[in-house]
Amino acid sequence: MKVAIIGAGSLGQSIAKGLLSSDALKTLYLTKRNLDSIKGFDADKRVTLTSDNTLAVQNANVIIFAIQPRHFEGILKLVKPNLKPNHVLISVITGFAISRIEDIVGKNSYVIRSMPNTAASVGQSMTCISTNEKGKEQEELAKTIFNSMGTSMVIPEEQLQAATVICASGIAFWMRLIRATTQGAVQLGFEAHEAHQLAMQTCFGAATLLKESGKHPEEEIDRVTTPSGCTIEGLNEMEHQGLSSSLIKGINASFEKINQIKKN
């Protein structure tokens, strides 16, 4: 598999790190205006760094676009003359619909939209995938690519905006919860590095429990709450202060914002 990532920013680099762990990868072209910030990648012999998007496209059969939405149309038009029928085009760009991509490259191109998150760099991304009609033929390839950096799920494109909030923005939401737990642990007397480890591992353990058991969160909560105990006391106080409602409001606020980006 020969891959080009157009735009090696934070997300592009996370995808690159995930791909480099795959034995199926033969070559990887990474493009960026300033190559100094991604120099570490060229230690891998499979990687070529370049500021030339056209060169990257010419040397790949899978092209992942990870640039800012406002630049996408211009770059897509620039590389269009170098696109071949077998090219698989994967966009991880927020708010840029498949129909808009088809308007530029045509409906007979393999077009795939996906939304991984930065946990791709450690093989733990949750990636949602949508395709155009032609792209369905390369759906398994897309899943193989993103499963190499975590887990993937194929969904209708109309749900991709919501998935972006839950999975991509969601990384930041969970980080904030971990930070808050860390701060609470410091207040209870732990050193900062100890508090961070306690919060981080407990969060990981909670997610792993649910993933391995397949249980609903409330089932696991019931296992650690006892009558008149400290756990239910803390949970009730958090709910009184609006924990769940604040999270839901934040998710909805992010969703409204992403819809504004799509309109613009």
Residue pairs with C-beta under 8 A, 6 or more apart in sequence:
1 22
1 24
1 25
1 26
1 61
1 62
1 145
2 26
2 27
2 28
2 59
2 60
2 61
2 62
3 19
3 25
3 27
3 28
3 29
3 60
3 61
3 62
3 63
3 64
3 145
4 28
4 29
4 30
4 31
4 56
4 57
4 59
4 60
4 62
4 63
4 64
5 12
5 15
5 16
5 28
5 29
5 30
5 31
5 56
5 64
5 66
6 12
6 31
6 53
6 56
6 57
6 63
6 64
6 65
6 66
6 67
6 75
6 79
7 31
7 32
7 65
7 66
7 67
7 68
7 71
8 16
8 30
8 31
8 32
8 38
8 41
8 66
9 32
9 66
9 67
10 118
11 66
11 92
11 116
11 117
11 118
11 120
12 30
12 32
12 64
12 66
12 92
13 30
13 38
13 41
13 121
14 116
14 117
14 118
14 119
14 120
14 121
14 125
14 149
15 64
15 66
15 92
15 116
15 120
15 149
16 28
16 30
16 41
16 47
17 120
17 121
17 122
17 149
18 116
18 120
18 121
18 123
18 125
18 148
18 149
18 150
19 25
19 28
19 145
19 148
19 149
20 28
20 41
20 44
20 46
20 47
21 123
21 148
21 149
22 145
22 148
24 144
24 148
25 46
26 46
27 46
27 47
27 48
27 59
27 60
28 41
28 44
28 46
28 47
28 48
29 47
29 48
29 49
29 50
29 55
29 56
29 59
29 60
30 38
30 41
30 47
30 48
30 49
30 50
30 56
31 49
31 50
31 51
31 52
31 53
31 56
32 38
32 49
32 51
33 51
35 49
35 50
35 51
38 49
39 49
41 47
41 49
42 48
42 49
48 56
48 59
50 56
53 75
53 78
53 79
54 78
54 79
54 82
56 63
57 63
57 79
57 82
57 83
57 87
58 82
60 87
61 86
61 87
61 88
62 87
62 88
62 90
62 141
62 145
63 79
63 87
63 88
63 89
63 90
64 90
64 91
64 92
65 72
65 75
65 76
65 89
65 90
65 91
65 92
65 93
66 92
66 93
67 75
67 93
68 93
69 93
69 94
69 95
69 96
69 261
72 91
72 93
72 96
73 100
73 104
76 101
76 104
76 105
77 104
80 104
80 105
83 89
83 105
83 109
85 108
85 109
87 109
87 110
88 110
88 112
88 135
88 138
88 141
88 142
89 101
89 105
89 109
89 110
89 111
89 112
90 112
90 113
90 114
90 142
90 145
91 101
91 111
91 112
91 113
91 114
92 113
92 114
92 115
92 116
93 113
94 115
94 164
94 168
94 258
94 261
94 262
95 161
95 258
95 261
95 262
95 264
96 113
97 113
97 157
97 262
98 111
98 113
98 130
98 131
98 132
98 135
98 157
101 109
101 111
101 113
101 132
102 109
102 111
102 132
105 111
107 132
107 133
107 134
108 134
109 132
109 134
110 131
110 132
110 134
110 135
110 137
110 138
111 131
111 132
111 134
111 135
112 129
112 130
112 131
112 132
112 135
112 138
112 139
112 142
113 129
113 130
113 131
113 157
113 160
114 127
114 128
114 129
114 130
114 142
114 146
114 152
115 127
115 128
115 160
115 163
115 164
115 167
115 168
116 125
116 126
116 127
116 146
116 149
116 150
116 167
116 168
117 125
117 126
117 127
117 167
117 168
117 170
117 171
118 125
118 171
119 125
119 126
119 150
119 171
120 127
120 146
120 149
120 150
121 149
123 148
123 149
123 150
124 149
124 150
125 146
125 149
125 150
125 151
125 167
126 150
126 151
126 152
126 153
126 167
127 146
127 149
127 150
127 151
127 152
127 153
127 167
128 152
128 153
128 154
128 155
128 159
128 160
128 163
128 164
128 167
129 139
129 142
129 143
129 146
129 152
129 153
129 154
129 155
130 154
130 155
130 156
130 157
130 159
130 160
131 138
131 139
131 142
131 154
135 142
139 154
142 152
143 152
143 154
146 152
155 163
161 255
161 258
161 259
161 262
162 255
164 258
165 251
165 254
165 255
165 258
166 251
169 254
173 247
173 250
173 251
174 203
177 203
178 199
178 200
178 203
179 199
181 195
181 198
181 199
181 202
181 203
182 192
182 195
182 196
182 198
182 199
182 200
183 195
184 195
185 194
185 195
185 198
185 199
186 192
186 195
190 198
206 220
209 215
209 220
210 217
210 220
213 220
221 235
224 231
225 231
225 232
225 235
226 232
